[in-house]
Amino acid sequence: MPKSKGSAIALGPLLSRRQLVALLGATGALWLMGGRLFSRQSLAGAQIPSCVVRPQQTEGPYFVDERLNRSDIRSDPTTGQAKPGTPLALTLQIFRLGSGDCQPLAGAQVDIWHCDALGIYSDVRDAGFNTIGQKFLRGYQITDVRGEAKFVTICPGWYAGRTVHIHMKVRTAHAAERHSEFTSQMYFDDGLTDRVYADQPYASKGRRNARNQDDRIFRRGGDQLMLAPTATADGYAATFGVGLQLS
């Protein structure tokens, strides 16, 4: 899905409760967030949904446009063998921000990709590995009417110089023959990662050499890109909202 010239995501800061209340006070408008309407009065005591503009971050060297439309990205489709690791159910909620409202964005293509428990990416040649032809831990989904794209994966491992992260790319056609693209990364609390890495297969790689604040990419907005997983019967689940201001 090529990106046309001049079509881009307009980025802004993370919208706090105070900023949203101030905006409502200035406009008198209702905000539609995650399918719920909020007025200035109801917003004051409500839990703010994740309809926020997130910072873009580098795509990195390991993006491959595999065009794998699948929700469970753990396996290599050529062998059916799933990568071992702590299960993670990840839901991305994509919203479109307009003048005074925020609505779920259906029909957007959401790709995610990340390394396995030992820090290896699929379908690339690197100094330490060659996985050309393998396609584990990659895939995309199209957002539904709620703006949601759901994935089943594992908690990522680590590799030298980077803290733990998942890559994401959102591509959407918002006008005839015009496309926009948003690329960023998602991060984990270091304490949660420490607990996950105490178990195999993560523990076999040894102690990681970078935590969040050691990572120069994380330091450029990573605190606005944090996942907040909750424990499930066999792993974790997390929901992450992204608000897009389309040109």
C-alpha positions in Angstrom: 0.0 0.0 0.0 2.1 2.9 -1.2 2.1 6.3 0.6 1.4 9.3 -1.6 3.4 12.5 -1.4 1.9 15.0 0.9 -0.2 12.6 2.8 1.0 12.2 6.4 0.0 11.8 9.9 0.0 15.1 11.8 1.4 14.4 15.2 0.7 16.1 18.5 1.4 15.5 22.2 -0.3 12.9 24.4 -3.7 14.3 25.4 -4.1 14.4 29.1 -7.4 14.6 31.1 -6.7 18.2 31.8 -6.1 19.0 28.1 -9.2 17.2 27.0 -11.3 19.0 29.6 -9.8 22.3 28.5 -10.5 21.5 24.9 -14.1 20.7 25.7 -14.4 24.0 27.6 -13.1 25.9 24.7 -15.2 24.2 22.0 -18.3 23.1 23.9 -18.2 20.0 21.7 -18.9 16.4 22.5 -16.0 13.9 22.1 -16.8 10.4 20.8 -14.2 8.1 22.2 -14.3 4.3 21.8 -18.0 4.6 20.9 -19.0 6.6 24.0 -19.9 10.3 24.1 -18.3 12.5 26.7 -19.4 16.0 27.6 -17.3 18.4 29.7 -19.3 17.4 32.7 -19.2 13.6 32.2 -15.5 13.7 31.3 -14.4 15.1 34.6 -15.2 11.9 36.4 -14.7 9.4 33.6 -11.8 7.2 32.8 -10.3 8.7 29.6 -10.2 6.2 26.8 -7.1 5.7 24.8 -7.9 8.1 22.0 -4.5 9.9 21.9 -2.0 10.9 19.4 1.2 8.9 19.8 4.7 9.8 18.7 6.1 8.2 15.6 9.3 6.2 16.0 11.7 4.6 13.5 10.6 1.7 11.5 14.0 0.0 12.1 15.9 -2.3 9.8 13.6 -5.4 10.2 10.3 -4.5 8.6 9.4 -6.8 5.8 6.0 -6.3 4.1 5.0 -10.0 4.1 1.3 -9.3 3.5 0.4 -12.0 6.1 -3.2 -11.4 7.0 -3.5 -13.3 10.3 -4.3 -12.7 13.9 -2.0 -15.4 15.5 1.5 -14.4 14.4 3.4 -16.9 16.5 4.1 -19.5 13.8 6.2 -19.8 10.6 3.5 -20.4 8.0 5.7 -22.7 6.0 6.2 -25.1 8.8 3.4 -24.3 11.2 5.9 -24.3 14.1 5.0 -21.7 16.7 7.7 -19.7 18.5 7.9 -20.5 22.3 7.3 -17.8 24.8 4.9 -16.2 27.2 1.6 -15.6 25.3 0.5 -12.0 24.7 -3.0 -11.1 23.4 -2.6 -7.6 21.9 -5.5 -5.4 20.8 -4.8 -2.2 18.9 -7.6 0.4 18.8 -7.2 2.9 16.0 -9.2 6.1 16.1 -9.5 9.1 13.8 -9.3 12.5 15.4 -11.3 15.3 13.9 -12.5 18.7 14.9 -14.2 18.0 18.2 -14.6 14.2 17.9 -12.7 11.0 17.9 -14.2 8.0 16.1 -13.1 4.4 15.5 -11.3 4.0 12.2 -12.4 0.9 10.3 -10.5 -0.5 7.3 -7.0 0.4 8.4 -4.2 -2.1 7.9 -2.3 -2.7 11.1 1.0 -4.6 10.9 3.0 -5.7 14.0 6.4 -7.4 14.1 9.0 -8.2 16.7 11.8 -10.6 17.6 11.4 -14.0 19.2 12.3 -14.9 22.8 16.0 -15.0 21.9 16.1 -11.7 20.1 15.9 -13.0 16.5 13.7 -11.5 13.7 12.3 -13.5 10.8 13.0 -13.2 7.1 16.2 -11.0 7.4 19.9 -11.5 7.3 21.8 -10.0 10.2 25.3 -10.3 11.6 24.2 -12.9 14.1 21.5 -14.8 12.2 20.0 -15.5 8.8 16.3 -16.3 8.8 15.5 -15.5 5.1 12.3 -17.4 4.1 10.9 -17.7 7.6 8.0 -15.5 8.6 7.3 -16.0 12.3 6.1 -13.1 14.5 4.8 -11.0 11.6 1.3 -10.2 10.4 -1.4 -7.7 9.9 -5.1 -7.3 10.6 -7.7 -4.9 9.1 -9.5 -2.8 11.8 -13.1 -3.6 12.3 -16.0 -1.2 12.9 -14.7 -0.6 16.4 -11.3 0.3 15.0 -9.8 -2.8 16.6 -7.1 -5.1 15.2 -6.4 -8.2 17.4 -3.3 -10.3 17.6 -2.0 -13.3 19.5 1.8 -13.4 19.9 4.4 -13.8 22.6 6.3 -11.3 24.8 9.3 -10.3 22.8 12.9 -11.1 23.8 15.8 -8.7 23.7 18.9 -8.0 21.6 22.0 -5.9 22.2 21.4 -2.2 22.5 17.6 -2.2 22.5 15.0 -2.4 25.2 12.0 -4.7 24.8 9.6 -3.5 22.1 7.0 -4.4 19.5 6.9 -2.6 16.1 3.6 -1.4 14.6 2.6 0.3 11.3 -0.8 1.6 10.5 -1.7 2.3 6.9 -5.0 3.7 5.8 -6.6 5.2 2.7 -8.6 8.2 3.9 -9.4 9.7 0.5 -9.5 8.5 -3.0 -6.1 7.1 -4.0 -4.4 8.8 -1.0 -2.8 6.9 1.8 -1.3 7.7 5.2 1.2 5.8 7.2 2.0 5.8 10.9 4.9 3.8 12.3 6.0 3.5 15.9 6.9 1.0 18.7 5.3 -0.2 21.9 7.2 -0.9 25.1 6.9 -2.8 28.4 7.4 -1.9 32.0 10.9 -3.1 33.1 9.5 -4.8 36.1 7.1 -6.9 34.1 9.8 -7.8 31.6 12.0 -8.9 34.5 9.3 -11.3 35.6 8.8 -12.7 32.1 12.5 -13.2 31.6 12.9 -15.2 34.7 11.3 -18.1 32.8 12.4 -20.1 29.8 13.1 -19.7 27.0 14.0 -16.1 27.8 16.3 -17.0 30.7 18.6 -19.0 28.5 19.8 -15.8 26.8 21.1 -14.3 30.0 20.8 -10.9 31.5 19.7 -8.1 29.1 22.0 -5.2 28.6 19.5 -2.4 28.0 16.5 -1.2 30.0 14.0 1.4 28.9 15.9 4.5 29.9 19.1 3.1 28.4 17.5 3.0 24.9 18.0 6.1 22.9 14.9 5.4 20.8 12.7 4.8 23.9 13.9 8.2 25.3 12.3 9.9 22.3 8.7 9.5 23.4 8.7 5.9 24.7 6.9 6.9 27.9 3.9 7.7 25.7 4.1 4.3 24.0 3.9 2.0 27.1 1.7 -1.1 27.1 -0.1 -2.0 30.3 -0.6 -5.8 30.2 -2.8 -7.6 32.6 -2.3 -11.2 33.6 -4.3 -13.9 32.0 -4.6 -17.7 32.7 -1.5 -18.4 30.5 0.2 -15.1 29.9 -0.8 -11.4 29.4 -3.3 -9.3 27.5 -2.9 -5.6 26.5 -4.9 -3.0 24.7 -3.3 0.0 23.0 -5.1 3.0 21.5 -3.8 5.3 18.8 -5.5 8.4 17.6 -4.6 9.5 14.1 -4.9 13.0 12.7 -5.2 12.4 9.0 -4.2 15.1 6.6 
